[in-house]
Amino acid sequence: MKPVKILYPVAMWIMRFAILLVAFYRYFDVVKAMNFSSLSFYLGVAFILFSVLLFAAGLLSKASLTVVSALVLCVIVGFHIFAMAKGGIGIDFTLNLLLGSVLLLFVSKGNS
């Protein structure tokens, strides 16, 4: 069976939307607490900001904003994966690994 190439843009937009949902679901309460002395606050603000930029970058013709936003998000997810590695492989580790792989797809493909 051949791949259905017409669904590729739909899948990319669903992934953009899913990353946006993950950002708000995971970090909204952390950012709302406004604890300026916490590293989690700054990581949350950055993740939400760059998730919104990644979503908005899909509307642009150039891929540079997509690549930069996805790269920054990849670094944040990589930090979480590294921080969780001491606790072993669990559901949070696995979900962060999946999120990181989706972000690497955006880094490598851009808006195409």
Backbone as XML, in Angstrom:
<?xml version="1.0"?>
<chain id="A" units="angstrom">
  <residue number="1" name="MET">
    <atom name="N" x="0.843" y="-1.177" z="0.000"/>
    <atom name="CA" x="0.000" y="0.000" z="0.000"/>
    <atom name="C" x="0.895" y="1.249" z="0.000"/>
  </residue>
  <residue number="2" name="LYS">
    <atom name="N" x="0.539" y="2.222" z="-0.789"/>
    <atom name="CA" x="1.313" y="3.456" z="-0.887"/>
    <atom name="C" x="0.894" y="4.443" z="0.210"/>
  </residue>
  <residue number="3" name="PRO">
    <atom name="N" x="1.829" y="5.292" z="0.621"/>
    <atom name="CA" x="1.482" y="6.297" z="1.637"/>
    <atom name="C" x="0.522" y="7.350" z="1.070"/>
  </residue>
  <residue number="4" name="VAL">
    <atom name="N" x="-0.292" y="7.905" z="1.935"/>
    <atom name="CA" x="-1.248" y="8.939" z="1.554"/>
    <atom name="C" x="-0.583" y="10.291" z="1.791"/>
  </residue>
  <residue number="5" name="LYS">
    <atom name="N" x="0.083" y="10.798" z="0.772"/>
    <atom name="CA" x="0.893" y="12.012" z="0.917"/>
    <atom name="C" x="0.073" y="13.271" z="1.133"/>
  </residue>
  <residue number="6" name="ILE">
    <atom name="N" x="-1.183" y="13.225" z="0.762"/>
    <atom name="CA" x="-2.020" y="14.408" z="0.934"/>
    <atom name="C" x="-2.299" y="14.692" z="2.414"/>
  </residue>
  <residue number="7" name="LEU">
    <atom name="N" x="-2.133" y="13.693" z="3.274"/>
    <atom name="CA" x="-2.383" y="13.876" z="4.705"/>
    <atom name="C" x="-1.189" y="14.448" z="5.471"/>
  </residue>
  <residue number="8" name="TYR">
    <atom name="N" x="-0.047" y="14.583" z="4.811"/>
    <atom name="CA" x="1.158" y="15.093" z="5.473"/>
    <atom name="C" x="0.954" y="16.496" z="6.067"/>
  </residue>
  <residue number="9" name="PRO">
    <atom name="N" x="0.412" y="17.463" z="5.304"/>
    <atom name="CA" x="0.205" y="18.794" z="5.911"/>
    <atom name="C" x="-0.771" y="18.760" z="7.087"/>
  </residue>
  <residue number="10" name="VAL">
    <atom name="N" x="-1.776" y="17.921" z="7.007"/>
    <atom name="CA" x="-2.733" y="17.801" z="8.110"/>
    <atom name="C" x="-2.020" y="17.262" z="9.348"/>
  </residue>
  <residue number="11" name="ALA">
    <atom name="N" x="-1.185" y="16.264" z="9.152"/>
    <atom name="CA" x="-0.445" y="15.683" z="10.273"/>
    <atom name="C" x="0.499" y="16.708" z="10.903"/>
  </residue>
  <residue number="12" name="MET">
    <atom name="N" x="1.145" y="17.517" z="10.080"/>
    <atom name="CA" x="2.054" y="18.544" z="10.615"/>
    <atom name="C" x="1.290" y="19.575" z="11.459"/>
  </residue>
  <residue number="13" name="TRP">
    <atom name="N" x="0.105" y="19.979" z="10.995"/>
    <atom name="CA" x="-0.688" y="20.933" z="11.771"/>
    <atom name="C" x="-1.222" y="20.306" z="13.057"/>
  </residue>
  <residue number="14" name="ILE">
    <atom name="N" x="-1.581" y="19.037" z="13.009"/>
    <atom name="CA" x="-2.030" y="18.364" z="14.233"/>
    <atom name="C" x="-0.880" y="18.291" z="15.236"/>
  </residue>
  <residue number="15" name="MET">
    <atom name="N" x="0.345" y="18.037" z="14.756"/>
    <atom name="CA" x="1.495" y="18.002" z="15.663"/>
    <atom name="C" x="1.774" y="19.381" z="16.240"/>
  </residue>
  <residue number="16" name="ARG">
    <atom name="N" x="1.643" y="20.434" z="15.437"/>
    <atom name="CA" x="1.824" y="21.799" z="15.957"/>
    <atom name="C" x="0.805" y="22.094" z="17.054"/>
  </residue>
  <residue number="17" name="PHE">
    <atom name="N" x="-0.437" y="21.725" z="16.804"/>
    <atom name="CA" x="-1.495" y="21.958" z="17.784"/>
    <atom name="C" x="-1.270" y="21.129" z="19.048"/>
  </residue>
  <residue number="18" name="ALA">
    <atom name="N" x="-0.819" y="19.899" z="18.875"/>
    <atom name="CA" x="-0.561" y="19.029" z="20.027"/>
    <atom name="C" x="0.570" y="19.585" z="20.898"/>
  </residue>
  <residue number="19" name="ILE">
    <atom name="N" x="1.609" y="20.123" z="20.273"/>
    <atom name="CA" x="2.709" y="20.729" z="21.036"/>
    <atom name="C" x="2.205" y="21.933" z="21.815"/>
  </residue>
  <residue number="20" name="LEU">
    <atom name="N" x="1.334" y="22.711" z="21.191"/>
    <atom name="CA" x="0.736" y="23.860" z="21.878"/>
    <atom name="C" x="-0.091" y="23.400" z="23.078"/>
  </residue>
  <residue number="21" name="LEU">
    <atom name="N" x="-0.871" y="22.332" z="22.910"/>
    <atom name="CA" x="-1.649" y="21.794" z="24.027"/>
    <atom name="C" x="-0.758" y="21.267" z="25.144"/>
  </residue>
  <residue number="22" name="VAL">
    <atom name="N" x="0.305" y="20.580" z="24.783"/>
    <atom name="CA" x="1.246" y="20.069" z="25.785"/>
    <atom name="C" x="1.844" y="21.238" z="26.573"/>
  </residue>
  <residue number="23" name="ALA">
    <atom name="N" x="2.204" y="22.293" z="25.867"/>
    <atom name="CA" x="2.806" y="23.455" z="26.528"/>
    <atom name="C" x="1.857" y="24.046" z="27.567"/>
  </residue>
  <residue number="24" name="PHE">
    <atom name="N" x="0.620" y="24.259" z="27.177"/>
    <atom name="CA" x="-0.319" y="24.864" z="28.122"/>
    <atom name="C" x="-0.728" y="23.892" z="29.215"/>
  </residue>
  <residue number="25" name="TYR">
    <atom name="N" x="-0.906" y="22.637" z="28.891"/>
    <atom name="CA" x="-1.303" y="21.653" z="29.896"/>
    <atom name="C" x="-0.200" y="21.434" z="30.926"/>
  </residue>
  <residue number="26" name="ARG">
    <atom name="N" x="1.043" y="21.386" z="30.468"/>
    <atom name="CA" x="2.159" y="21.069" z="31.358"/>
    <atom name="C" x="2.663" y="22.288" z="32.130"/>
  </residue>
  <residue number="27" name="TYR">
    <atom name="N" x="2.655" y="23.468" z="31.520"/>
    <atom name="CA" x="3.336" y="24.609" z="32.118"/>
    <atom name="C" x="2.431" y="25.757" z="32.562"/>
  </residue>
  <residue number="28" name="PHE">
    <atom name="N" x="1.145" y="25.716" z="32.279"/>
    <atom name="CA" x="0.294" y="26.855" z="32.610"/>
    <atom name="C" x="0.258" y="27.127" z="34.107"/>
  </residue>
  <residue number="29" name="ASP">
    <atom name="N" x="0.105" y="26.090" z="34.921"/>
    <atom name="CA" x="0.051" y="26.289" z="36.378"/>
    <atom name="C" x="1.381" y="26.772" z="36.938"/>
  </residue>
  <residue number="30" name="VAL">
    <atom name="N" x="2.478" y="26.296" z="36.356"/>
    <atom name="CA" x="3.814" y="26.722" z="36.804"/>
    <atom name="C" x="4.017" y="28.206" z="36.514"/>
  </residue>
  <residue number="31" name="VAL">
    <atom name="N" x="3.607" y="28.635" z="35.328"/>
    <atom name="CA" x="3.773" y="30.039" z="34.939"/>
    <atom name="C" x="2.794" y="30.914" z="35.711"/>
  </residue>
  <residue number="32" name="LYS">
    <atom name="N" x="1.598" y="30.421" z="35.936"/>
    <atom name="CA" x="0.585" y="31.192" z="36.666"/>
    <atom name="C" x="1.015" y="31.471" z="38.107"/>
  </residue>
  <residue number="33" name="ALA">
    <atom name="N" x="1.817" y="30.584" z="38.686"/>
    <atom name="CA" x="2.287" y="30.781" z="40.065"/>
    <atom name="C" x="3.256" y="31.962" z="40.162"/>
  </residue>
  <residue number="34" name="MET">
    <atom name="N" x="3.895" y="32.331" z="39.059"/>
    <atom name="CA" x="4.804" y="33.486" z="38.978"/>
    <atom name="C" x="5.907" y="33.436" z="40.037"/>
  </residue>
  <residue number="35" name="ASN">
    <atom name="N" x="6.544" y="32.290" z="40.181"/>
    <atom name="CA" x="7.667" y="32.136" z="41.091"/>
    <atom name="C" x="8.950" y="32.444" z="40.322"/>
  </residue>
  <residue number="36" name="PHE">
    <atom name="N" x="9.383" y="33.689" z="40.380"/>
    <atom name="CA" x="10.521" y="34.154" z="39.583"/>
    <atom name="C" x="11.854" y="33.544" z="40.010"/>
  </residue>
  <residue number="37" name="SER">
    <atom name="N" x="11.893" y="32.937" z="41.172"/>
    <atom name="CA" x="13.150" y="32.334" z="41.633"/>
    <atom name="C" x="13.270" y="30.869" z="41.224"/>
  </residue>
  <residue number="38" name="SER">
    <atom name="N" x="12.286" y="30.357" z="40.515"/>
    <atom name="CA" x="12.275" y="28.948" z="40.127"/>
    <atom name="C" x="12.701" y="28.775" z="38.670"/>
  </residue>
  <residue number="39" name="LEU">
    <atom name="N" x="13.537" y="27.777" z="38.429"/>
    <atom name="CA" x="13.939" y="27.454" z="37.056"/>
    <atom name="C" x="12.751" y="26.944" z="36.257"/>
  </residue>
  <residue number="40" name="SER">
    <atom name="N" x="11.821" y="26.261" z="36.910"/>
    <atom name="CA" x="10.632" y="25.743" z="36.237"/>
    <atom name="C" x="9.792" y="26.861" z="35.628"/>
  </residue>
  <residue number="41" name="PHE">
    <atom name="N" x="9.748" y="28.008" z="36.300"/>
    <atom name="CA" x="9.002" y="29.151" z="35.776"/>
    <atom name="C" x="9.585" y="29.604" z="34.442"/>
  </residue>
  <residue number="42" name="TYR">
    <atom name="N" x="10.891" y="29.769" z="34.381"/>
    <atom name="CA" x="11.528" y="30.256" z="33.152"/>
    <atom name="C" x="11.462" y="29.219" z="32.035"/>
  </residue>
  <residue number="43" name="LEU">
    <atom name="N" x="11.597" y="27.942" z="32.373"/>
    <atom name="CA" x="11.442" y="26.896" z="31.368"/>
    <atom name="C" x="10.001" y="26.857" z="30.849"/>
  </residue>
  <residue number="44" name="GLY">
    <atom name="N" x="9.049" y="27.055" z="31.741"/>
    <atom name="CA" x="7.648" y="27.082" z="31.341"/>
    <atom name="C" x="7.314" y="28.248" z="30.429"/>
  </residue>
  <residue number="45" name="VAL">
    <atom name="N" x="7.809" y="29.427" z="30.785"/>
    <atom name="CA" x="7.581" y="30.607" z="29.941"/>
    <atom name="C" x="8.204" y="30.403" z="28.569"/>
  </residue>
  <residue number="46" name="ALA">
    <atom name="N" x="9.425" y="29.898" z="28.534"/>
    <atom name="CA" x="10.096" y="29.663" z="27.256"/>
    <atom name="C" x="9.360" y="28.610" z="26.440"/>
  </residue>
  <residue number="47" name="PHE">
    <atom name="N" x="8.915" y="27.540" z="27.081"/>
    <atom name="CA" x="8.225" y="26.468" z="26.348"/>
    <atom name="C" x="6.914" y="26.972" z="25.762"/>
  </residue>
  <residue number="48" name="ILE">
    <atom name="N" x="6.149" y="27.725" z="26.535"/>
    <atom name="CA" x="4.884" y="28.265" z="26.033"/>
    <atom name="C" x="5.142" y="29.260" z="24.903"/>
  </residue>
  <residue number="49" name="LEU">
    <atom name="N" x="6.094" y="30.162" z="25.091"/>
    <atom name="CA" x="6.398" y="31.163" z="24.074"/>
    <atom name="C" x="6.835" y="30.520" z="22.758"/>
  </residue>
  <residue number="50" name="PHE">
    <atom name="N" x="7.765" y="29.590" z="22.821"/>
    <atom name="CA" x="8.266" y="28.981" z="21.596"/>
    <atom name="C" x="7.267" y="27.995" z="20.989"/>
  </residue>
  <residue number="51" name="SER">
    <atom name="N" x="6.351" y="27.467" z="21.785"/>
    <atom name="CA" x="5.275" y="26.642" z="21.225"/>
    <atom name="C" x="4.310" y="27.494" z="20.411"/>
  </residue>
  <residue number="52" name="VAL">
    <atom name="N" x="3.992" y="28.667" z="20.935"/>
    <atom name="CA" x="3.141" y="29.599" z="20.184"/>
    <atom name="C" x="3.850" y="30.044" z="18.906"/>
  </residue>
  <residue number="53" name="LEU">
    <atom name="N" x="5.138" y="30.321" z="19.002"/>
    <atom name="CA" x="5.897" y="30.707" z="17.807"/>
    <atom name="C" x="5.965" y="29.575" z="16.782"/>
  </residue>
  <residue number="54" name="LEU">
    <atom name="N" x="6.115" y="28.343" z="17.254"/>
    <atom name="CA" x="6.138" y="27.192" z="16.345"/>
    <atom name="C" x="4.799" y="27.056" z="15.628"/>
  </residue>
  <residue number="55" name="PHE">
    <atom name="N" x="3.714" y="27.258" z="16.343"/>
    <atom name="CA" x="2.394" y="27.184" z="15.725"/>
    <atom name="C" x="2.217" y="28.310" z="14.702"/>
  </residue>
  <residue number="56" name="ALA">
    <atom name="N" x="2.584" y="29.525" z="15.088"/>
    <atom name="CA" x="2.436" y="30.669" z="14.186"/>
    <atom name="C" x="3.369" y="30.571" z="12.982"/>
  </residue>
  <residue number="57" name="ALA">
    <atom name="N" x="4.513" y="29.945" z="13.163"/>
    <atom name="CA" x="5.481" y="29.826" z="12.071"/>
    <atom name="C" x="4.954" y="28.961" z="10.934"/>
  </residue>
  <residue number="58" name="GLY">
    <atom name="N" x="3.969" y="28.128" z="11.209"/>
    <atom name="CA" x="3.369" y="27.326" z="10.155"/>
    <atom name="C" x="2.639" y="28.166" z="9.126"/>
  </residue>
  <residue number="59" name="LEU">
    <atom name="N" x="2.290" y="29.383" z="9.476"/>
    <atom name="CA" x="1.598" y="30.277" z="8.552"/>
    <atom name="C" x="2.563" y="31.048" z="7.650"/>
  </residue>
  <residue number="60" name="LEU">
    <atom name="N" x="3.851" y="30.995" z="7.964"/>
    <atom name="CA" x="4.845" y="31.725" z="7.184"/>
    <atom name="C" x="5.414" y="30.851" z="6.070"/>
  </residue>
  <residue number="61" name="SER">
    <atom name="N" x="5.941" y="31.519" z="5.051"/>
    <atom name="CA" x="6.510" y="30.758" z="3.929"/>
    <atom name="C" x="7.936" y="30.290" z="4.222"/>
  </residue>
  <residue number="62" name="LYS">
    <atom name="N" x="8.674" y="31.052" z="5.031"/>
    <atom name="CA" x="10.042" y="30.661" z="5.362"/>
    <atom name="C" x="10.039" y="29.764" z="6.597"/>
  </residue>
  <residue number="63" name="ALA">
    <atom name="N" x="11.007" y="28.860" z="6.638"/>
    <atom name="CA" x="11.037" y="27.855" z="7.697"/>
    <atom name="C" x="11.934" y="28.229" z="8.872"/>
  </residue>
  <residue number="64" name="SER">
    <atom name="N" x="12.578" y="29.381" z="8.833"/>
    <atom name="CA" x="13.565" y="29.683" z="9.870"/>
    <atom name="C" x="12.937" y="29.806" z="11.264"/>
  </residue>
  <residue number="65" name="LEU">
    <atom name="N" x="11.772" y="30.407" z="11.391"/>
    <atom name="CA" x="11.145" y="30.525" z="12.705"/>
    <atom name="C" x="10.720" y="29.151" z="13.223"/>
  </residue>
  <residue number="66" name="THR">
    <atom name="N" x="10.264" y="28.286" z="12.345"/>
    <atom name="CA" x="9.904" y="26.926" z="12.731"/>
    <atom name="C" x="11.114" y="26.179" z="13.262"/>
  </residue>
  <residue number="67" name="VAL">
    <atom name="N" x="12.216" y="26.279" z="12.544"/>
    <atom name="CA" x="13.428" y="25.551" z="12.927"/>
    <atom name="C" x="13.979" y="26.067" z="14.254"/>
  </residue>
  <residue number="68" name="VAL">
    <atom name="N" x="14.041" y="27.378" z="14.415"/>
    <atom name="CA" x="14.587" y="27.951" z="15.655"/>
    <atom name="C" x="13.683" y="27.615" z="16.841"/>
  </residue>
  <residue number="69" name="SER">
    <atom name="N" x="12.374" y="27.762" z="16.660"/>
    <atom name="CA" x="11.441" y="27.460" z="17.753"/>
    <atom name="C" x="11.523" y="25.992" z="18.148"/>
  </residue>
  <residue number="70" name="ALA">
    <atom name="N" x="11.533" y="25.115" z="17.157"/>
    <atom name="CA" x="11.613" y="23.683" z="17.449"/>
    <atom name="C" x="12.944" y="23.323" z="18.095"/>
  </residue>
  <residue number="71" name="LEU">
    <atom name="N" x="14.009" y="23.985" z="17.694"/>
    <atom name="CA" x="15.325" y="23.715" z="18.281"/>
    <atom name="C" x="15.365" y="24.124" z="19.751"/>
  </residue>
  <residue number="72" name="VAL">
    <atom name="N" x="14.821" y="25.282" z="20.076"/>
    <atom name="CA" x="14.773" y="25.723" z="21.475"/>
    <atom name="C" x="13.906" y="24.769" z="22.300"/>
  </residue>
  <residue number="73" name="LEU">
    <atom name="N" x="12.765" y="24.374" z="21.754"/>
    <atom name="CA" x="11.908" y="23.428" z="22.453"/>
    <atom name="C" x="12.594" y="22.083" z="22.638"/>
  </residue>
  <residue number="74" name="CYS">
    <atom name="N" x="13.384" y="21.685" z="21.642"/>
    <atom name="CA" x="14.149" y="20.438" z="21.735"/>
    <atom name="C" x="15.161" y="20.494" z="22.877"/>
  </residue>
  <residue number="75" name="VAL">
    <atom name="N" x="15.791" y="21.624" z="23.039"/>
    <atom name="CA" x="16.764" y="21.790" z="24.118"/>
    <atom name="C" x="16.066" y="21.692" z="25.476"/>
  </residue>
  <residue number="76" name="ILE">
    <atom name="N" x="14.905" y="22.314" z="25.598"/>
    <atom name="CA" x="14.159" y="22.248" z="26.859"/>
    <atom name="C" x="13.722" y="20.814" z="27.157"/>
  </residue>
  <residue number="77" name="VAL">
    <atom name="N" x="13.207" y="20.120" z="26.142"/>
    <atom name="CA" x="12.793" y="18.730" z="26.328"/>
    <atom name="C" x="14.010" y="17.857" z="26.635"/>
  </residue>
  <residue number="78" name="GLY">
    <atom name="N" x="15.124" y="18.125" z="25.973"/>
    <atom name="CA" x="16.356" y="17.389" z="26.256"/>
    <atom name="C" x="16.805" y="17.575" z="27.695"/>
  </residue>
  <residue number="79" name="PHE">
    <atom name="N" x="16.658" y="18.790" z="28.208"/>
    <atom name="CA" x="16.978" y="19.061" z="29.611"/>
    <atom name="C" x="16.091" y="18.220" z="30.527"/>
  </residue>
  <residue number="80" name="HIS">
    <atom name="N" x="14.793" y="18.155" z="30.214"/>
    <atom name="CA" x="13.878" y="17.342" z="31.023"/>
    <atom name="C" x="14.239" y="15.861" z="30.935"/>
  </residue>
  <residue number="81" name="ILE">
    <atom name="N" x="14.588" y="15.389" z="29.752"/>
    <atom name="CA" x="14.975" y="13.982" z="29.594"/>
    <atom name="C" x="16.230" y="13.686" z="30.409"/>
  </residue>
  <residue number="82" name="PHE">
    <atom name="N" x="17.203" y="14.583" z="30.338"/>
    <atom name="CA" x="18.441" y="14.404" z="31.099"/>
    <atom name="C" x="18.172" y="14.427" z="32.600"/>
  </residue>
  <residue number="83" name="ALA">
    <atom name="N" x="17.297" y="15.317" z="33.039"/>
    <atom name="CA" x="16.978" y="15.425" z="34.463"/>
    <atom name="C" x="16.212" y="14.196" z="34.960"/>
  </residue>
  <residue number="84" name="MET">
    <atom name="N" x="15.413" y="13.577" z="34.087"/>
    <atom name="CA" x="14.630" y="12.411" z="34.481"/>
    <atom name="C" x="15.383" y="11.099" z="34.316"/>
  </residue>
  <residue number="85" name="ALA">
    <atom name="N" x="16.521" y="11.122" z="33.657"/>
    <atom name="CA" x="17.240" y="9.881" z="33.354"/>
    <atom name="C" x="17.680" y="9.151" z="34.626"/>
  </residue>
  <residue number="86" name="LYS">
    <atom name="N" x="17.877" y="9.879" z="35.691"/>
    <atom name="CA" x="18.307" y="9.259" z="36.943"/>
    <atom name="C" x="17.218" y="8.377" z="37.547"/>
  </residue>
  <residue number="87" name="GLY">
    <atom name="N" x="15.969" y="8.704" z="37.268"/>
    <atom name="CA" x="14.858" y="7.945" z="37.829"/>
    <atom name="C" x="14.481" y="6.720" z="37.014"/>
  </residue>
  <residue number="88" name="GLY">
    <atom name="N" x="15.167" y="6.481" z="35.933"/>
    <atom name="CA" x="14.849" y="5.324" z="35.096"/>
    <atom name="C" x="13.843" y="5.684" z="34.017"/>
  </residue>
  <residue number="89" name="ILE">
    <atom name="N" x="13.507" y="4.684" z="33.240"/>
    <atom name="CA" x="12.575" y="4.903" z="32.138"/>
    <atom name="C" x="11.159" y="4.687" z="32.652"/>
  </residue>
  <residue number="90" name="GLY">
    <atom name="N" x="10.389" y="5.755" z="32.578"/>
    <atom name="CA" x="8.990" y="5.713" z="32.991"/>
    <atom name="C" x="8.136" y="6.394" z="31.938"/>
  </residue>
  <residue number="91" name="ILE">
    <atom name="N" x="6.897" y="6.662" z="32.285"/>
    <atom name="CA" x="5.971" y="7.266" z="31.329"/>
    <atom name="C" x="6.372" y="8.697" z="30.992"/>
  </residue>
  <residue number="92" name="ASP">
    <atom name="N" x="6.835" y="9.471" z="31.979"/>
    <atom name="CA" x="7.252" y="10.852" z="31.702"/>
    <atom name="C" x="8.469" y="10.889" z="30.791"/>
  </residue>
  <residue number="93" name="PHE">
    <atom name="N" x="9.419" y="10.003" z="31.040"/>
    <atom name="CA" x="10.608" y="9.913" z="30.195"/>
    <atom name="C" x="10.216" y="9.565" z="28.767"/>
  </residue>
  <residue number="94" name="THR">
    <atom name="N" x="9.321" y="8.588" z="28.624"/>
    <atom name="CA" x="8.895" y="8.133" z="27.306"/>
    <atom name="C" x="8.135" y="9.225" z="26.559"/>
  </residue>
  <residue number="95" name="LEU">
    <atom name="N" x="7.254" y="9.935" z="27.242"/>
    <atom name="CA" x="6.503" y="11.012" z="26.592"/>
    <atom name="C" x="7.412" y="12.166" z="26.192"/>
  </residue>
  <residue number="96" name="ASN">
    <atom name="N" x="8.402" y="12.478" z="27.023"/>
    <atom name="CA" x="9.365" y="13.517" z="26.644"/>
    <atom name="C" x="10.206" y="13.083" z="25.451"/>
  </residue>
  <residue number="97" name="LEU">
    <atom name="N" x="10.553" y="11.814" z="25.396"/>
    <atom name="CA" x="11.298" y="11.295" z="24.247"/>
    <atom name="C" x="10.464" y="11.392" z="22.969"/>
  </residue>
  <residue number="98" name="LEU">
    <atom name="N" x="9.185" y="11.073" z="23.061"/>
    <atom name="CA" x="8.283" y="11.192" z="21.913"/>
    <atom name="C" x="8.136" y="12.649" z="21.489"/>
  </residue>
  <residue number="99" name="LEU">
    <atom name="N" x="7.956" y="13.546" z="22.451"/>
    <atom name="CA" x="7.849" y="14.972" z="22.149"/>
    <atom name="C" x="9.128" y="15.489" z="21.509"/>
  </residue>
  <residue number="100" name="GLY">
    <atom name="N" x="10.270" y="15.047" z="22.019"/>
    <atom name="CA" x="11.548" y="15.442" z="21.429"/>
    <atom name="C" x="11.703" y="14.960" z="19.997"/>
  </residue>
  <residue number="101" name="SER">
    <atom name="N" x="11.219" y="13.766" z="19.701"/>
    <atom name="CA" x="11.325" y="13.265" z="18.335"/>
    <atom name="C" x="10.418" y="14.043" z="17.383"/>
  </residue>
  <residue number="102" name="VAL">
    <atom name="N" x="9.253" y="14.452" z="17.842"/>
    <atom name="CA" x="8.368" y="15.284" z="17.014"/>
    <atom name="C" x="9.027" y="16.641" z="16.757"/>
  </residue>
  <residue number="103" name="LEU">
    <atom name="N" x="9.656" y="17.197" z="17.774"/>
    <atom name="CA" x="10.334" y="18.477" z="17.612"/>
    <atom name="C" x="11.525" y="18.363" z="16.670"/>
  </residue>
  <residue number="104" name="LEU">
    <atom name="N" x="12.240" y="17.249" z="16.729"/>
    <atom name="CA" x="13.342" y="17.030" z="15.785"/>
    <atom name="C" x="12.833" y="16.932" z="14.350"/>
  </residue>
  <residue number="105" name="LEU">
    <atom name="N" x="11.624" y="16.433" z="14.183"/>
    <atom name="CA" x="11.012" y="16.411" z="12.857"/>
    <atom name="C" x="10.818" y="17.838" z="12.334"/>
  </residue>
  <residue number="106" name="PHE">
    <atom name="N" x="10.364" y="18.737" z="13.188"/>
    <atom name="CA" x="10.207" y="20.128" z="12.790"/>
    <atom name="C" x="11.556" y="20.796" z="12.519"/>
  </residue>
  <residue number="107" name="VAL">
    <atom name="N" x="12.572" y="20.439" z="13.301"/>
    <atom name="CA" x="13.914" y="20.984" z="13.049"/>
    <atom name="C" x="14.422" y="20.533" z="11.692"/>
  </residue>
  <residue number="108" name="SER">
    <atom name="N" x="14.180" y="19.275" z="11.349"/>
    <atom name="CA" x="14.725" y="18.738" z="10.107"/>
    <atom name="C" x="13.895" y="19.071" z="8.876"/>
  </residue>
  <residue number="109" name="LYS">
    <atom name="N" x="12.570" y="19.223" z="9.029"/>
    <atom name="CA" x="11.699" y="19.457" z="7.867"/>
    <atom name="C" x="11.302" y="20.916" z="7.703"/>
  </residue>
  <residue number="110" name="GLY">
    <atom name="N" x="11.257" y="21.665" z="8.792"/>
    <atom name="CA" x="10.808" y="23.055" z="8.696"/>
    <atom name="C" x="9.328" y="23.115" z="8.373"/>
  </residue>
  <residue number="111" name="ASN">
    <atom name="N" x="8.969" y="23.927" z="7.399"/>
    <atom name="CA" x="7.568" y="24.079" z="7.012"/>
    <atom name="C" x="7.184" y="23.238" z="5.802"/>
  </residue>
  <residue number="112" name="SER">
    <atom name="N" x="8.089" y="22.417" z="5.321"/>
    <atom name="CA" x="7.779" y="21.656" z="4.099"/>
    <atom name="C" x="6.841" y="20.499" z="4.364"/>
  </residue>
</chain>
